[in-house]
Amino acid sequence: MKGQALLFISLLSLGSVLGQVSYTIPEEMSKGSLVGNIAQDLGLETKRLTAGKARIFTGDSDEYIELNRERGVLLVKERIDREALCRQTTPCALHFQIILENPMEFYSVTVQITDINDNAPTFEKSEMKFKISESAVIGAKFVLERANDLDVGNNDLQSYELKPTDNFALKLHSNANGHKNVEMVLQKPLDREKQEQISLVLTAVDGGEPQMSGTMLIVITVLDANDNAPVFTQPTYKATVTENSPKGTVVATVTASDADQGSNGKITYSITNTFDDVRRVFKINEDNGEVTLIGTIDFEDSLNFQINVLASDDGGLTDSCKLIVDVLDVNDNKPEIKIMSKSTVISEDAKVHTVVTMINIEDKDTGENGKVQCYISDSVPFILKTSTNNFYSLVTDSDLDRERSSEYNITVTCSDEGVPSLSSSVTLTLQISDVNDNAPVFERSSYEAYIVENNTPGLSIFTVKARDADWNQNARVSYILEDSSVNGVPVSSYVSVSADSGVIHAVRSFDYEQIKDFHFRVRAQDGGSPPLSSNVSVKILIQDQNDNPPQVLYPVQTGGSVVAEMVPRSADVGYLVTKVVAVDVDSGQNAWLSYKLQKATDRALFEVGLQNGEIRTIRQVTDKDAVKQRLSVIVEDNGQPSRSATVIVNVAVADSFPEVLSEFTDFPHDKEYNDNLTFYLVLALAVVSFLFITCVVVIISVKIYRWRQSRILYHSSLPVIPYYPPRYSDTLGTGTLQHVYNYEVCRTTDSRKSDCKFGRAGSQNVLIMDPSSTGTMQRLQSDKSILDEPDSPLEVSLIM
């Protein structure tokens, strides 16, 4: 059976939609029965229910209704018994929420359960016995047990019937709670002598369709006369008791009196409640009417109790009264915190007032004891907002930054306003997911590194390091060499950078004398999407290495000529002969030069300045000193290890130039230079000789090969197949070989004495074939035959 749906929609201030939908269905519907189309009633598409992971939130109660996301409908999950679910409470309804995520929304749903007539009225006892004196006056009342019907409304108990009605009539009294007390009233005097026992049937009938009923047998034993019935001092008593009172607590005392004496005046008290829990919670003293507590009272379960008390004497006469016990609430329940839906992860770029979780608060107490206030600590960027009654939303209050705090432990504390106040708390752990909002940052604003020249290509120079405050892939830094040029050459031909480690390697070997320093930029880029980057300036300084020897600028060293410095014989001590000038392209101490005299014809005559390279005399020049003086000066730098160069200085001790010229005409060249020249001359002669011999051998081989080919043709008896040269024609007209062939013959003579001799012109050197011959060739030659011998070398060439 389909229920009718009433749809109410209201909007939350937070942007989450709170809707209320009501359905009405009868109890006892079979499992899987349709309750209603929740998607249609809420105006949602079924794919929103699936994508939002829609689910039912019922708190701690059982789930009788289930949600089918694919169809967008509510179905009966378990058989619903209204009487077990709500007892006598009307209306009977199921309350639950439907929660959706992304974005977070929730809707309240109420399913009202209507009653069907599935329970007949029943009596607790199948038989009730009375002892009534025959002297009972007409109008005497006898309280009967009330029947109970678990159904409600029209299906509840409606009327009673008593049969037969000869002596007694049935009288009903309606209570304030809607129940009816049943009394049996004597309308005709009893006569024990005529009828000692009377049997009656009490029938209880409900108003359902179909109508159902229940019966109880009443057995009356007629006694002798007892003409006064017990009478209570008041028809209704009222008392209060605090919930959770200990057992044995006296709740109230009821009092009845009987005018009779003896056994007919002795009153006995009893509780006549049947189908409720009264007799499990209270008991009455049969003798004095004192009502005490024997069970546990909970205000949240029952607000009050109605106790039906019966007073009877031994003569069978009775009276009844009601004891209304109101239960007083105490603050004995802590607020219950229920997390309806929560996100364990939230992005750090979430907007302010983004809903993180929904919280439902319940306090079973009432009044001030049930008023609840919730709060969270002030040190977190979140706040609690009241979305509706008993519902709170935890939302962001400011911007989140994962780099400042990657996780929050949020404690929600709820306290009621009772005395003393009770509270409860729950801790939510919220992870902040990373977004790429931080660019890599280098450890230094700029870098400067040194490398010694003449390095090995691929050498690691140093490492740049950048850090990214983000996490995981967003913090993975790659290093990139930015495009630039150094002296017009791409910087990538100088250095390279490792993308993963930031290690900078030298691509080439550096030369301090060519480049002393250069700049470039390295970019650090993270792995986020889109990626963020930063760059840094790097300066590489080349350190000098002592890799260049000194270079002598003066005196200039020539290969063949002799340059000499003249020193007059009248030169005094300290006379400046010349100055050796040298430079070193290195720098620093590698370019500091010192000069030393390595060898000299007369070491006692000259000295060299250690720092300035000046060659001076150290004694007076005499006539005995040789004219020709040879000084070897070594120039050394201050590097480690040091490098040097040697220069030869020729000095002529003479007063005139002719004297010097006569002496230096046969001045021997530098031995090292002469040795080198001799080596190169010998090497050149050997190469030329080898090439000449190779050419002679090749020429002789070719001559012999061609001569042997001609001899084979000369002695052959095979006919010659003619070939017609383009510039020759047949002049004879007849014969086996009808064409004229022109041959050119030459013979090699002694190459030492004469040139090669060639034969005469082709017209004078013609081979003529005899027409009558089959294999003989005649050579006509005007000059003498050049074929002196059959085996002489001959070159025969066929003119094409």
HELIX and SHEET records of a PDB file:
HELIX    1   1 ILE A   38  LEU A   42  1                                   5    
HELIX    2   2 THR A   46  ALA A   51  1                                   6    
HELIX    3   3 ARG A   82  CYS A   86  1                                   5    
HELIX    4   4 GLY A  153  ASN A  155  5                                   3    
HELIX    5   5 GLY A  262  GLY A  265  5                                   4    
HELIX    6   6 VAL A  278  VAL A  281  1                                   4    
HELIX    7   7 GLY A  367  GLY A  370  5                                   4    
HELIX    8   8 ASN A  472  ALA A  475  5                                   4    
HELIX    9   9 VAL A  491  SER A  493  5                                   3    
HELIX   10  10 GLY A  588  ALA A  591  5                                   4    
HELIX   11  11 PHE A  657  PHE A  664  1                                   8    
HELIX   12  12 LYS A  671  TYR A  714  1                                  44    
HELIX   13  13 GLY A  762  GLN A  764  5                                   3    
SHEET    1   A 5 GLN A   4  LEU A  11  0                                        
SHEET    2   A 5 VAL A  17  PRO A  26 -1                                        
SHEET    3   A 5 GLU A 105  THR A 114  1                                        
SHEET    4   A 5 CYS A  92  LEU A 100 -1                                        
SHEET    5   A 5 ARG A  55  PHE A  57 -1                                        
SHEET    1   B 3 LEU A  34  GLY A  36  0                                        
SHEET    2   B 3 VAL A  73  VAL A  76 -1                                        
SHEET    3   B 3 ILE A  65  ASN A  68 -1                                        
SHEET    1   C 4 GLU A 127  SER A 133  0                                        
SHEET    2   C 4 SER A 213  LEU A 223  1                                        
SHEET    3   C 4 GLN A 197  ASP A 206 -1                                        
SHEET    4   C 4 LEU A 157  LYS A 163 -1                                        
SHEET    1   D 3 LYS A 141  LEU A 144  0                                        
SHEET    2   D 3 LYS A 180  LEU A 186 -1                                        
SHEET    3   D 3 PHE A 168  SER A 174 -1                                        
SHEET    1   E 2 VAL A 231  PHE A 232  0                                        
SHEET    2   E 2 ALA A 256  SER A 257 -1                                        
SHEET    1   F 4 THR A 236  THR A 242  0                                        
SHEET    2   F 4 THR A 318  LEU A 328  1                                        
SHEET    3   F 4 ASN A 304  ASP A 313 -1                                        
SHEET    4   F 4 ILE A 267  ILE A 271 -1                                        
SHEET    1   G 3 VAL A 250  THR A 253  0                                        
SHEET    2   G 3 GLU A 290  LEU A 293 -1                                        
SHEET    3   G 3 PHE A 282  ILE A 284 -1                                        
SHEET    1   H 4 GLU A 336  LYS A 342  0                                        
SHEET    2   H 4 VAL A 355  GLU A 362 -1                                        
SHEET    3   H 4 PHE A 391  THR A 396 -1                                        
SHEET    4   H 4 PHE A 382  THR A 388 -1                                        
SHEET    1   I 4 VAL A 345  SER A 347  0                                        
SHEET    2   I 4 SER A 423  SER A 433  1                                        
SHEET    3   I 4 GLU A 407  ASP A 416 -1                                        
SHEET    4   I 4 VAL A 372  ILE A 376 -1                                        
SHEET    1   J 2 VAL A 441  PHE A 442  0                                        
SHEET    2   J 2 ALA A 466  ARG A 467 -1                                        
SHEET    1   K 4 SER A 446  VAL A 452  0                                        
SHEET    2   K 4 SER A 533  GLN A 543  1                                        
SHEET    3   K 4 ASP A 517  GLN A 525 -1                                        
SHEET    4   K 4 SER A 478  LEU A 481 -1                                        
SHEET    1   L 3 SER A 460  THR A 463  0                                        
SHEET    2   L 3 VAL A 503  ALA A 506 -1                                        
SHEET    3   L 3 VAL A 495  VAL A 497 -1                                        
SHEET    1   M 2 SER A 485  VAL A 486  0                                        
SHEET    2   M 2 VAL A 489  PRO A 490 -1                                        
SHEET    1   N 2 GLN A 551  TYR A 554  0                                        
SHEET    2   N 2 VAL A 581  VAL A 583 -1                                        
SHEET    1   O 4 ALA A 564  VAL A 567  0                                        
SHEET    2   O 4 SER A 644  VAL A 653  1                                        
SHEET    3   O 4 LYS A 628  ASP A 637 -1                                        
SHEET    4   O 4 LEU A 593  ALA A 600 -1                                        
SHEET    1   P 3 LEU A 576  LYS A 579  0                                        
SHEET    2   P 3 GLU A 614  THR A 617 -1                                        
SHEET    3   P 3 PHE A 606  VAL A 608 -1                                        
SHEET    1   Q 4 LYS A 757  PHE A 758  0                                        
SHEET    2   Q 4 TYR A 741  ARG A 747 -1                                        
SHEET    3   Q 4 ASN A 765  MET A 769 -1                                        
SHEET    4   Q 4 MET A 777  GLN A 781 -1                                        
SHEET    1   R 3 LYS A 757  PHE A 758  0                                        
SHEET    2   R 3 TYR A 741  ARG A 747 -1                                        
SHEET    3   R 3 GLU A 795  LEU A 798 -1                                        
END                                                                             
